Amino acid sequence: MIFSVAVEIRPLEGIANPEGLTIERALPALGFSGVREVRVGKLLRFELEAADEHHARHEVEQMCEHLLANPVIERADIRLEAIGATK
Amino acid sequence: MIFSVAVEIRPLEGIANPEGLTIERALPALGFSGVREVRVGKLLRFELEAADEHHARHEVEQMCEHLLANPVIERADIRLEAIGATK
């Protein structure tokens, strides 16, 4: 099956998030108030071919561990959706 | 009201996406096959205080236009969820 995969990688709570702080400080100068707790992460989207959802999730977890995320400072949340049969 | 906001910023179709290409090329060498169409974007999460959802969405659209995204090469998708009353 083909899966549409989204992996959100974001800084763990308590880990510095300089890009978010910069945005939070810049917004009031541009006239936007009322924004708090800005956190910036990455969102990876891709297609994955796998036998079933269980295998697909396991493979994406392994990818996160080995390449996509740094578990010391980041967490990865995985969303999967079947979008078709294997061609 | 307080809104939990997520803004996904991703490269437009047809715009170079070097980080995604690098990941796509690296995965087979690590033993992962069957991954296609990797695209890497940003996901911003923050809290916003606004009168109602209409105003909240309008303010986030303005933020995207002025600071968060570059409309020439990126698209921004906004998700809003009310999470509480104004303190």
N, CA and C atoms of all chains as a GROMACS GRO file, in nm:
protein
  522
    1MET      N    1   0.084  -0.120   0.000
    1MET     CA    2   0.000   0.000   0.000
    1MET      C    3   0.088   0.125   0.000
    2ILE      N    4   0.031   0.231  -0.052
    2ILE     CA    5   0.101   0.360  -0.049
    2ILE      C    6   0.042   0.444   0.064
    3PHE      N    7   0.131   0.500   0.145
    3PHE     CA    8   0.087   0.585   0.255
    3PHE      C    9   0.137   0.728   0.234
    4SER      N   10   0.052   0.820   0.268
    4SER     CA   11   0.094   0.959   0.279
    4SER      C   12   0.137   0.981   0.424
    5VAL      N   13   0.261   1.025   0.442
    5VAL     CA   14   0.319   1.034   0.577
    5VAL      C   15   0.350   1.180   0.608
    6ALA      N   16   0.318   1.222   0.729
    6ALA     CA   17   0.359   1.354   0.778
    6ALA      C   18   0.432   1.332   0.910
    7VAL      N   19   0.550   1.385   0.921
    7VAL     CA   20   0.629   1.374   1.045
    7VAL      C   21   0.656   1.515   1.096
    8GLU      N   22   0.603   1.544   1.213
    8GLU     CA   23   0.629   1.674   1.275
    8GLU      C   24   0.744   1.659   1.374
    9ILE      N   25   0.848   1.737   1.354
    9ILE     CA   26   0.965   1.732   1.442
    9ILE      C   27   0.974   1.865   1.514
   10ARG      N   28   0.964   1.859   1.646
   10ARG     CA   29   0.964   1.986   1.719
   10ARG      C   30   1.054   1.977   1.840
   11PRO      N   31   1.104   2.093   1.883
   11PRO     CA   32   1.193   2.092   1.999
   11PRO      C   33   1.119   2.042   2.123
   12LEU      N   34   1.184   1.960   2.203
   12LEU     CA   35   1.127   1.916   2.330
   12LEU      C   36   1.102   2.035   2.420
   13GLU      N   37   1.005   2.020   2.511
   13GLU     CA   38   0.982   2.123   2.612
   13GLU      C   39   1.112   2.151   2.686
   14GLY      N   40   1.144   2.277   2.706
   14GLY     CA   41   1.263   2.313   2.783
   14GLY      C   42   1.388   2.326   2.699
   15ILE      N   43   1.379   2.288   2.571
   15ILE     CA   44   1.492   2.304   2.480
   15ILE      C   45   1.481   2.440   2.412
   16ALA      N   46   1.595   2.508   2.397
   16ALA     CA   47   1.594   2.640   2.336
   16ALA      C   48   1.531   2.636   2.198
   17ASN      N   49   1.460   2.742   2.166
   17ASN     CA   50   1.383   2.749   2.043
   17ASN      C   51   1.402   2.889   1.986
   18PRO      N   52   1.527   2.919   1.941
   18PRO     CA   53   1.561   3.058   1.906
   18PRO      C   54   1.476   3.115   1.792
   19GLU      N   55   1.440   3.034   1.697
   19GLU     CA   56   1.361   3.086   1.585
   19GLU      C   57   1.224   3.132   1.634
   20GLY      N   58   1.165   3.053   1.724
   20GLY     CA   59   1.036   3.091   1.781
   20GLY      C   60   1.045   3.220   1.862
   21LEU      N   61   1.152   3.233   1.941
   21LEU     CA   62   1.169   3.356   2.020
   21LEU      C   63   1.184   3.477   1.931
   22THR      N   64   1.258   3.462   1.822
   22THR     CA   65   1.279   3.574   1.730
   22THR      C   66   1.146   3.618   1.669
   23ILE      N   67   1.064   3.522   1.628
   23ILE     CA   68   0.933   3.556   1.572
   23ILE      C   69   0.847   3.625   1.677
   24GLU      N   70   0.849   3.572   1.800
   24GLU     CA   71   0.766   3.628   1.907
   24GLU      C   72   0.805   3.772   1.936
   25ARG      N   73   0.935   3.802   1.925
   25ARG     CA   74   0.980   3.939   1.950
   25ARG      C   75   0.951   4.031   1.832
   26ALA      N   76   0.950   3.974   1.711
   26ALA     CA   77   0.932   4.058   1.592
   26ALA      C   78   0.786   4.098   1.572
   27LEU      N   79   0.693   4.012   1.611
   27LEU     CA   80   0.552   4.037   1.579
   27LEU      C   81   0.497   4.167   1.636
   28PRO      N   82   0.524   4.200   1.764
   28PRO     CA   83   0.467   4.325   1.817
   28PRO      C   84   0.513   4.447   1.738
   29ALA      N   85   0.638   4.445   1.689
   29ALA     CA   86   0.689   4.559   1.612
   29ALA      C   87   0.614   4.573   1.479
   30LEU      N   88   0.554   4.466   1.432
   30LEU     CA   89   0.478   4.470   1.307
   30LEU      C   90   0.329   4.493   1.333
   31GLY      N   91   0.294   4.516   1.459
   31GLY     CA   92   0.154   4.547   1.490
   31GLY      C   93   0.070   4.428   1.533
   32PHE      N   94   0.133   4.313   1.554
   32PHE     CA   95   0.058   4.196   1.597
   32PHE      C   96   0.081   4.172   1.746
   33SER      N   97  -0.027   4.174   1.820
   33SER     CA   98  -0.012   4.150   1.963
   33SER      C   99  -0.086   4.021   1.998
   34GLY      N  100  -0.071   3.977   2.118
   34GLY     CA  101  -0.150   3.863   2.164
   34GLY      C  102  -0.096   3.728   2.121
   35VAL      N  103   0.030   3.724   2.075
   35VAL     CA  104   0.090   3.596   2.033
   35VAL      C  105   0.187   3.550   2.142
   36ARG      N  106   0.176   3.426   2.178
   36ARG     CA  107   0.257   3.368   2.286
   36ARG      C  108   0.306   3.230   2.246
   37GLU      N  109   0.414   3.190   2.311
   37GLU     CA  110   0.458   3.049   2.304
   37GLU      C  111   0.482   3.002   2.162
   38VAL      N  112   0.554   3.084   2.085
   38VAL     CA  113   0.583   3.044   1.947
   38VAL      C  114   0.690   2.935   1.948
   39ARG      N  115   0.660   2.826   1.883
   39ARG     CA  116   0.758   2.719   1.869
   39ARG      C  117   0.763   2.678   1.722
   40VAL      N  118   0.885   2.666   1.672
   40VAL     CA  119   0.905   2.636   1.531
   40VAL      C  120   0.963   2.497   1.516
   41GLY      N  121   0.896   2.414   1.441
   41GLY     CA  122   0.948   2.280   1.412
   41GLY      C  123   0.949   2.256   1.263
   42LYS      N  124   0.981   2.134   1.226
   42LYS     CA  125   0.981   2.096   1.085
   42LYS      C  126   0.865   2.002   1.058
   43LEU      N  127   0.814   2.010   0.938
   43LEU     CA  128   0.714   1.913   0.897
   43LEU      C  129   0.761   1.848   0.767
   44LEU      N  130   0.786   1.718   0.774
   44LEU     CA  131   0.825   1.642   0.656
   44LEU      C  132   0.704   1.569   0.603
   45ARG      N  133   0.685   1.576   0.474
   45ARG     CA  134   0.578   1.500   0.410
   45ARG      C  135   0.640   1.413   0.301
   46PHE      N  136   0.598   1.289   0.294
   46PHE     CA  137   0.646   1.202   0.186
   46PHE      C  138   0.548   1.088   0.164
   47GLU      N  139   0.574   1.013   0.058
   47GLU     CA  140   0.497   0.892   0.031
   47GLU      C  141   0.584   0.772   0.062
   48LEU      N  142   0.521   0.668   0.116
   48LEU     CA  143   0.593   0.548   0.157
   48LEU      C  144   0.515   0.426   0.110
   49GLU      N  145   0.590   0.331   0.055
   49GLU     CA  146   0.528   0.205   0.015
   49GLU      C  147   0.557   0.103   0.124
   50ALA      N  148   0.452   0.038   0.176
   50ALA     CA  149   0.472  -0.061   0.282
   50ALA      C  150   0.356  -0.160   0.277
   51ALA      N  151   0.377  -0.275   0.342
   51ALA     CA  152   0.277  -0.383   0.336
   51ALA      C  153   0.147  -0.341   0.404
   52ASP      N  154   0.157  -0.280   0.520
   52ASP     CA  155   0.038  -0.236   0.592
   52ASP      C  156   0.076  -0.120   0.685
   53GLU      N  157  -0.025  -0.070   0.757
   53GLU     CA  158   0.001   0.049   0.839
   53GLU      C  159   0.101   0.021   0.951
   54HIS      N  160   0.094  -0.099   1.009
   54HIS     CA  161   0.186  -0.135   1.116
   54HIS      C  162   0.332  -0.128   1.067
   55HIS      N  163   0.358  -0.187   0.949
   55HIS     CA  164   0.494  -0.185   0.895
   55HIS      C  165   0.535  -0.043   0.858
   56ALA      N  166   0.440   0.032   0.801
   56ALA     CA  167   0.472   0.168   0.761
   56ALA      C  168   0.514   0.251   0.882
   57ARG      N  169   0.436   0.241   0.990
   57ARG     CA  170   0.467   0.320   1.110
   57ARG      C  171   0.602   0.279   1.167
   58HIS      N  172   0.628   0.150   1.172
   58HIS     CA  173   0.755   0.103   1.225
   58HIS      C  174   0.871   0.158   1.142
   59GLU      N  175   0.855   0.155   1.009
   59GLU     CA  176   0.964   0.204   0.924
   59GLU      C  177   0.987   0.354   0.944
   60VAL      N  178   0.878   0.431   0.958
   60VAL     CA  179   0.895   0.576   0.978
   60VAL      C  180   0.960   0.602   1.115
   61GLU      N  181   0.922   0.526   1.217
   61GLU     CA  182   0.987   0.542   1.349
   61GLU      C  183   1.138   0.517   1.340
   62GLN      N  184   1.174   0.413   1.264
   62GLN     CA  185   1.318   0.384   1.246
   62GLN      C  186   1.388   0.498   1.172
   63MET      N  187   1.320   0.553   1.070
   63MET     CA  188   1.379   0.667   0.996
   63MET      C  189   1.402   0.786   1.087
   64CYS      N  190   1.303   0.813   1.174
   64CYS     CA  191   1.315   0.927   1.266
   64CYS      C  192   1.436   0.906   1.356
   65GLU      N  193   1.450   0.783   1.406
   65GLU     CA  194   1.558   0.754   1.500
   65GLU      C  195   1.695   0.767   1.434
   66HIS      N  196   1.704   0.725   1.307
   66HIS     CA  197   1.834   0.718   1.241
   66HIS      C  198   1.870   0.841   1.160
   67LEU      N  199   1.772   0.919   1.118
   67LEU     CA  200   1.808   1.030   1.028
   67LEU      C  201   1.729   1.157   1.055
   68LEU      N  202   1.598   1.145   1.074
   68LEU     CA  203   1.514   1.265   1.062
   68LEU      C  204   1.513   1.352   1.187
   69ALA      N  205   1.521   1.289   1.304
   69ALA     CA  206   1.510   1.367   1.429
   69ALA      C  207   1.627   1.336   1.520
   70ASN      N  208   1.653   1.429   1.610
   70ASN     CA  209   1.754   1.408   1.714
   70ASN      C  210   1.678   1.391   1.846
   71PRO      N  211   1.667   1.267   1.896
   71PRO     CA  212   1.580   1.243   2.013
   71PRO      C  213   1.628   1.311   2.141
   72VAL      N  214   1.752   1.359   2.142
   72VAL     CA  215   1.801   1.430   2.261
   72VAL      C  216   1.730   1.565   2.276
   73ILE      N  217   1.700   1.629   2.165
   73ILE     CA  218   1.642   1.763   2.172
   73ILE      C  219   1.508   1.775   2.098
   74GLU      N  220   1.466   1.672   2.026
   74GLU     CA  221   1.345   1.684   1.946
   74GLU      C  222   1.251   1.566   1.969
   75ARG      N  223   1.123   1.592   1.947
   75ARG     CA  224   1.029   1.482   1.943
   75ARG      C  225   0.969   1.475   1.803
   76ALA      N  226   0.931   1.354   1.764
   76ALA     CA  227   0.874   1.334   1.631
   76ALA      C  228   0.735   1.274   1.646
   77ASP      N  229   0.637   1.336   1.582
   77ASP     CA  230   0.500   1.283   1.579
   77ASP      C  231   0.469   1.241   1.437
   78ILE      N  232   0.419   1.120   1.424
   78ILE     CA  233   0.399   1.060   1.293
   78ILE      C  234   0.250   1.048   1.264
   79ARG      N  235   0.211   1.094   1.146
   79ARG     CA  236   0.073   1.069   1.098
   79ARG      C  237   0.080   0.996   0.965
   80LEU      N  238  -0.003   0.894   0.952
   80LEU     CA  239  -0.004   0.812   0.832
   80LEU      C  240  -0.144   0.807   0.776
   81GLU      N  241  -0.154   0.801   0.645
   81GLU     CA  242  -0.284   0.785   0.582
   81GLU      C  243  -0.265   0.701   0.455
   82ALA      N  244  -0.340   0.594   0.444
   82ALA     CA  245  -0.332   0.512   0.324
   82ALA      C  246  -0.394   0.590   0.209
   83ILE      N  247  -0.323   0.598   0.096
   83ILE     CA  248  -0.377   0.676  -0.017
   83ILE      C  249  -0.391   0.591  -0.142
   84GLY      N  250  -0.354   0.463  -0.137
   84GLY     CA  251  -0.375   0.382  -0.258
   84GLY      C  252  -0.305   0.249  -0.249
   85ALA      N  253  -0.330   0.166  -0.348
   85ALA     CA  254  -0.266   0.036  -0.356
   85ALA      C  255  -0.129   0.051  -0.420
   86THR      N  256  -0.041  -0.041  -0.391
   86THR     CA  257   0.089  -0.042  -0.456
   86THR      C  258   0.071  -0.057  -0.606
   87LYS      N  259   0.145   0.028  -0.681
   87LYS     CA  260   0.131   0.020  -0.828
   87LYS      C  261   0.204  -0.105  -0.880
   88MET      N  262  -1.089   3.526   2.317
   88MET     CA  263  -1.064   3.383   2.326
   88MET      C  264  -0.918   3.352   2.296
   89ILE      N  265  -0.874   3.241   2.349
   89ILE     CA  266  -0.738   3.196   2.319
   89ILE      C  267  -0.746   3.084   2.214
   90PHE      N  268  -0.665   3.097   2.111
   90PHE     CA  269  -0.660   2.996   2.006
   90PHE      C  270  -0.523   2.929   2.003
   91SER      N  271  -0.526   2.800   1.982
   91SER     CA  272  -0.404   2.727   1.949
   91SER      C  273  -0.391   2.728   1.798
   92VAL      N  274  -0.279   2.779   1.749
   92VAL     CA  275  -0.261   2.800   1.605
   92VAL      C  276  -0.146   2.714   1.554
   93ALA      N  277  -0.167   2.650   1.441
   93ALA     CA  278  -0.059   2.579   1.372
   93ALA      C  279  -0.053   2.632   1.229
   94VAL      N  280   0.064   2.674   1.187
   94VAL     CA  281   0.084   2.724   1.052
   94VAL      C  282   0.187   2.637   0.983
   95GLU      N  283   0.145   2.569   0.879
   95GLU     CA  284   0.238   2.488   0.801
   95GLU      C  285   0.285   2.568   0.682
   96ILE      N  286   0.415   2.585   0.670
   96ILE     CA  287   0.473   2.661   0.559
   96ILE      C  288   0.554   2.563   0.475
   97ARG      N  289   0.513   2.547   0.350
   97ARG     CA  290   0.586   2.450   0.268
   97ARG      C  291   0.616   2.508   0.132
   98PRO      N  292   0.720   2.455   0.067
   98PRO     CA  293   0.754   2.507  -0.065
   98PRO      C  294   0.642   2.480  -0.163
   99LEU      N  295   0.613   2.578  -0.250
   99LEU     CA  296   0.515   2.558  -0.356
   99LEU      C  297   0.559   2.446  -0.448
  100GLU      N  298   0.462   2.382  -0.512
  100GLU     CA  299   0.493   2.282  -0.615
  100GLU      C  300   0.585   2.346  -0.719
  101GLY      N  301   0.690   2.275  -0.757
  101GLY     CA  302   0.779   2.325  -0.861
  101GLY      C  303   0.895   2.406  -0.808
  102ILE      N  304   0.890   2.439  -0.678
  102ILE     CA  305   1.001   2.514  -0.618
  102ILE      C  306   1.102   2.414  -0.561
  103ALA      N  307   1.229   2.445  -0.578
  103ALA     CA  308   1.334   2.355  -0.530
  103ALA      C  309   1.319   2.327  -0.381
  104ASN      N  310   1.351   2.204  -0.345
  104ASN     CA  311   1.328   2.159  -0.209
  104ASN      C  312   1.451   2.075  -0.170
  105PRO      N  313   1.567   2.144  -0.157
  105PRO     CA  314   1.693   2.070  -0.144
  105PRO      C  315   1.699   1.980  -0.021
  106GLU      N  316   1.638   2.023   0.090
  106GLU     CA  317   1.644   1.941   0.211
  106GLU      C  318   1.570   1.809   0.189
  107GLY      N  319   1.456   1.817   0.122
  107GLY     CA  320   1.380   1.696   0.093
  107GLY      C  321   1.457   1.601   0.000
  108LEU      N  322   1.523   1.659  -0.101
  108LEU     CA  323   1.600   1.576  -0.193
  108LEU      C  324   1.715   1.505  -0.120
  109THR      N  325   1.778   1.578  -0.029
  109THR     CA  326   1.890   1.519   0.046
  109THR      C  327   1.843   1.402   0.130
  110ILE      N  328   1.729   1.419   0.196
  110ILE     CA  329   1.673   1.310   0.277
  110ILE      C  330   1.638   1.192   0.187
  111GLU      N  331   1.575   1.221   0.073
  111GLU     CA  332   1.532   1.114  -0.017
  111GLU      C  333   1.652   1.032  -0.067
  112ARG      N  334   1.764   1.100  -0.088
  112ARG     CA  335   1.884   1.030  -0.135
  112ARG      C  336   1.952   0.956  -0.022
  113ALA      N  337   1.942   1.006   0.100
  113ALA     CA  338   2.014   0.943   0.212
  113ALA      C  339   1.943   0.817   0.261
  114LEU      N  340   1.812   0.811   0.252
  114LEU     CA  341   1.737   0.699   0.312
  114LEU      C  342   1.776   0.562   0.255
  115PRO      N  343   1.788   0.545   0.122
  115PRO     CA  344   1.824   0.411   0.073
  115PRO      C  345   1.958   0.361   0.129
  116ALA      N  346   2.054   0.451   0.147
  116ALA     CA  347   2.184   0.411   0.201
  116ALA      C  348   2.172   0.363   0.346
  117LEU      N  349   2.066   0.404   0.414
  117LEU     CA  350   2.042   0.359   0.552
  117LEU      C  351   1.948   0.239   0.557
  118GLY      N  352   1.913   0.186   0.441
  118GLY     CA  353   1.831   0.065   0.439
  118GLY      C  354   1.682   0.090   0.426
  119PHE      N  355   1.642   0.215   0.400
  119PHE     CA  356   1.499   0.245   0.387
  119PHE      C  357   1.466   0.264   0.239
  120SER      N  358   1.376   0.183   0.191
  120SER     CA  359   1.337   0.196   0.051
  120SER      C  360   1.190   0.236   0.046
  121GLY      N  361   1.144   0.266  -0.071
  121GLY     CA  362   1.001   0.291  -0.089
  121GLY      C  363   0.956   0.430  -0.045
  122VAL      N  364   1.050   0.524  -0.028
  122VAL     CA  365   1.013   0.661   0.010
  122VAL      C  366   1.025   0.751  -0.112
  123ARG      N  367   0.924   0.831  -0.133
  123ARG     CA  368   0.918   0.918  -0.251
  123ARG      C  369   0.865   1.055  -0.212
  124GLU      N  370   0.898   1.153  -0.294
  124GLU     CA  371   0.834   1.284  -0.285
  124GLU      C  372   0.850   1.348  -0.148
  125VAL      N  373   0.973   1.345  -0.095
  125VAL     CA  374   0.997   1.406   0.035
  125VAL      C  375   0.996   1.557   0.022
  126ARG      N  376   0.917   1.622   0.100
  126ARG     CA  377   0.915   1.769   0.101
  126ARG      C  378   0.922   1.814   0.246
  127VAL      N  379   1.007   1.912   0.269
  127VAL     CA  380   1.032   1.959   0.405
  127VAL      C  381   0.980   2.102   0.418
  128GLY      N  382   0.895   2.122   0.514
  128GLY     CA  383   0.845   2.255   0.542
  128GLY      C  384   0.863   2.288   0.689
  129LYS      N  385   0.808   2.400   0.729
  129LYS     CA  386   0.813   2.440   0.870
  129LYS      C  387   0.675   2.431   0.930
  130LEU      N  388   0.671   2.403   1.058
  130LEU     CA  389   0.544   2.407   1.128
  130LEU      C  390   0.560   2.497   1.249
  131LEU      N  391   0.487   2.609   1.248
  131LEU     CA  392   0.489   2.701   1.361
  131LEU      C  393   0.366   2.675   1.446
  132ARG      N  394   0.387   2.670   1.575
  132ARG     CA  395   0.275   2.657   1.668
  132ARG      C  396   0.282   2.771   1.768
  133PHE      N  397   0.168   2.832   1.794
  133PHE     CA  398   0.166   2.938   1.895
  133PHE      C  399   0.025   2.956   1.948
  134GLU      N  400   0.015   3.037   2.052
  134GLU     CA  401  -0.116   3.074   2.106
  134GLU      C  402  -0.145   3.218   2.067
  135LEU      N  403  -0.271   3.244   2.037
  135LEU     CA  404  -0.312   3.377   1.993
  135LEU      C  405  -0.439   3.416   2.066
  136GLU      N  406  -0.441   3.541   2.112
  136GLU     CA  407  -0.561   3.593   2.174
  136GLU      C  408  -0.635   3.678   2.073
  137ALA      N  409  -0.762   3.648   2.049
  137ALA     CA  410  -0.841   3.723   1.952
  137ALA      C  411  -0.988   3.716   1.991
  138ALA      N  412  -1.068   3.808   1.934
  138ALA     CA  413  -1.210   3.818   1.970
  138ALA      C  414  -1.286   3.692   1.929
  139ASP      N  415  -1.262   3.643   1.810
  139ASP     CA  416  -1.331   3.522   1.762
  139ASP      C  417  -1.246   3.458   1.654
  140GLU      N  418  -1.296   3.345   1.600
  140GLU     CA  419  -1.215   3.271   1.504
  140GLU      C  420  -1.191   3.349   1.376
  141HIS      N  421  -1.290   3.425   1.333
  141HIS     CA  422  -1.273   3.505   1.212
  141HIS      C  423  -1.157   3.603   1.227
  142HIS      N  424  -1.155   3.676   1.340
  142HIS     CA  425  -1.047   3.771   1.363
  142HIS      C  426  -0.913   3.699   1.378
  143ALA      N  427  -0.915   3.586   1.446
  143ALA     CA  428  -0.790   3.512   1.467
  143ALA      C  429  -0.731   3.470   1.332
  144ARG      N  430  -0.814   3.415   1.246
  144ARG     CA  431  -0.765   3.368   1.115
  144ARG      C  432  -0.712   3.485   1.032
  145HIS      N  433  -0.785   3.596   1.035
  145HIS     CA  434  -0.740   3.712   0.960
  145HIS      C  435  -0.604   3.760   1.010
  146GLU      N  436  -0.587   3.762   1.142
  146GLU     CA  437  -0.459   3.809   1.197
  146GLU      C  438  -0.345   3.714   1.158
  147VAL      N  439  -0.372   3.584   1.162
  147VAL     CA  440  -0.265   3.490   1.126
  147VAL      C  441  -0.232   3.502   0.977
  148GLU      N  442  -0.333   3.524   0.893
  148GLU     CA  443  -0.306   3.543   0.750
  148GLU      C  444  -0.216   3.666   0.728
  149GLN      N  445  -0.245   3.771   0.802
  149GLN     CA  446  -0.161   3.892   0.791
  149GLN      C  447  -0.019   3.864   0.837
  150MET      N  448  -0.006   3.790   0.947
  150MET     CA  449   0.129   3.754   0.996
  150MET      C  450   0.206   3.676   0.892
  151CYS      N  451   0.137   3.581   0.827
  151CYS     CA  452   0.204   3.499   0.724
  151CYS      C  453   0.254   3.589   0.612
  152GLU      N  454   0.167   3.682   0.572
  152GLU     CA  455   0.202   3.768   0.459
  152GLU      C  456   0.320   3.859   0.492
  153HIS      N  457   0.325   3.908   0.617
  153HIS     CA  458   0.426   4.007   0.652
  153HIS      C  459   0.554   3.950   0.712
  154LEU      N  460   0.548   3.831   0.768
  154LEU     CA  461   0.668   3.783   0.837
  154LEU      C  462   0.694   3.634   0.817
  155LEU      N  463   0.591   3.551   0.829
  155LEU     CA  464   0.617   3.409   0.848
  155LEU      C  465   0.649   3.334   0.719
  156ALA      N  466   0.586   3.373   0.609
  156ALA     CA  467   0.605   3.299   0.484
  156ALA      C  468   0.645   3.393   0.372
  157ASN      N  469   0.706   3.336   0.270
  157ASN     CA  470   0.738   3.411   0.149
  157ASN      C  471   0.646   3.360   0.039
  158PRO      N  472   0.542   3.439   0.005
  158PRO     CA  473   0.439   3.387  -0.087
  158PRO      C  474   0.491   3.357  -0.227
  159VAL      N  475   0.610   3.407  -0.261
  159VAL     CA  476   0.665   3.378  -0.394
  159VAL      C  477   0.704   3.230  -0.405
  160ILE      N  478   0.752   3.174  -0.295
  160ILE     CA  479   0.803   3.036  -0.302
  160ILE      C  480   0.735   2.943  -0.202
  161GLU      N  481   0.650   2.997  -0.115
  161GLU     CA  482   0.593   2.912  -0.009
  161GLU      C  483   0.442   2.930   0.000
  162ARG      N  484   0.374   2.827   0.046
  162ARG     CA  485   0.234   2.843   0.080
  162ARG      C  486   0.219   2.818   0.230
  163ALA      N  487   0.119   2.882   0.287
  163ALA     CA  488   0.096   2.869   0.431
  163ALA      C  489  -0.045   2.815   0.453
  164ASP      N  490  -0.056   2.709   0.531
  164ASP     CA  491  -0.186   2.653   0.568
  164ASP      C  492  -0.206   2.675   0.717
  165ILE      N  493  -0.321   2.731   0.752
  165ILE     CA  494  -0.347   2.773   0.890
  165ILE      C  495  -0.451   2.682   0.953
  166ARG      N  496  -0.422   2.633   1.071
  166ARG     CA  497  -0.523   2.559   1.148
  166ARG      C  498  -0.540   2.629   1.283
  167LEU      N  499  -0.664   2.648   1.322
  167LEU     CA  500  -0.695   2.718   1.447
  167LEU      C  501  -0.784   2.630   1.533
  168GLU      N  502  -0.764   2.639   1.662
  168GLU     CA  503  -0.852   2.566   1.754
  168GLU      C  504  -0.869   2.652   1.880
  169ALA      N  505  -0.991   2.677   1.916
  169ALA     CA  506  -1.015   2.754   2.039
  169ALA      C  507  -0.981   2.667   2.159
  170ILE      N  508  -0.900   2.720   2.249
  170ILE     CA  509  -0.859   2.638   2.364
  170ILE      C  510  -0.900   2.700   2.497
  171GLY      N  511  -0.963   2.818   2.494
  171GLY     CA  512  -1.006   2.872   2.623
  171GLY      C  513  -1.049   3.017   2.612
  172ALA      N  514  -1.102   3.068   2.720
  172ALA     CA  515  -1.145   3.207   2.725
  172ALA      C  516  -1.025   3.295   2.757
  173THR      N  517  -1.036   3.422   2.719
  173THR     CA  518  -0.932   3.518   2.753
  173THR      C  519  -0.922   3.530   2.904
  174LYS      N  520  -0.796   3.527   2.952
  174LYS     CA  521  -0.778   3.537   3.098
  174LYS      C  522  -0.799   3.680   3.144
   0.00000   0.00000   0.00000
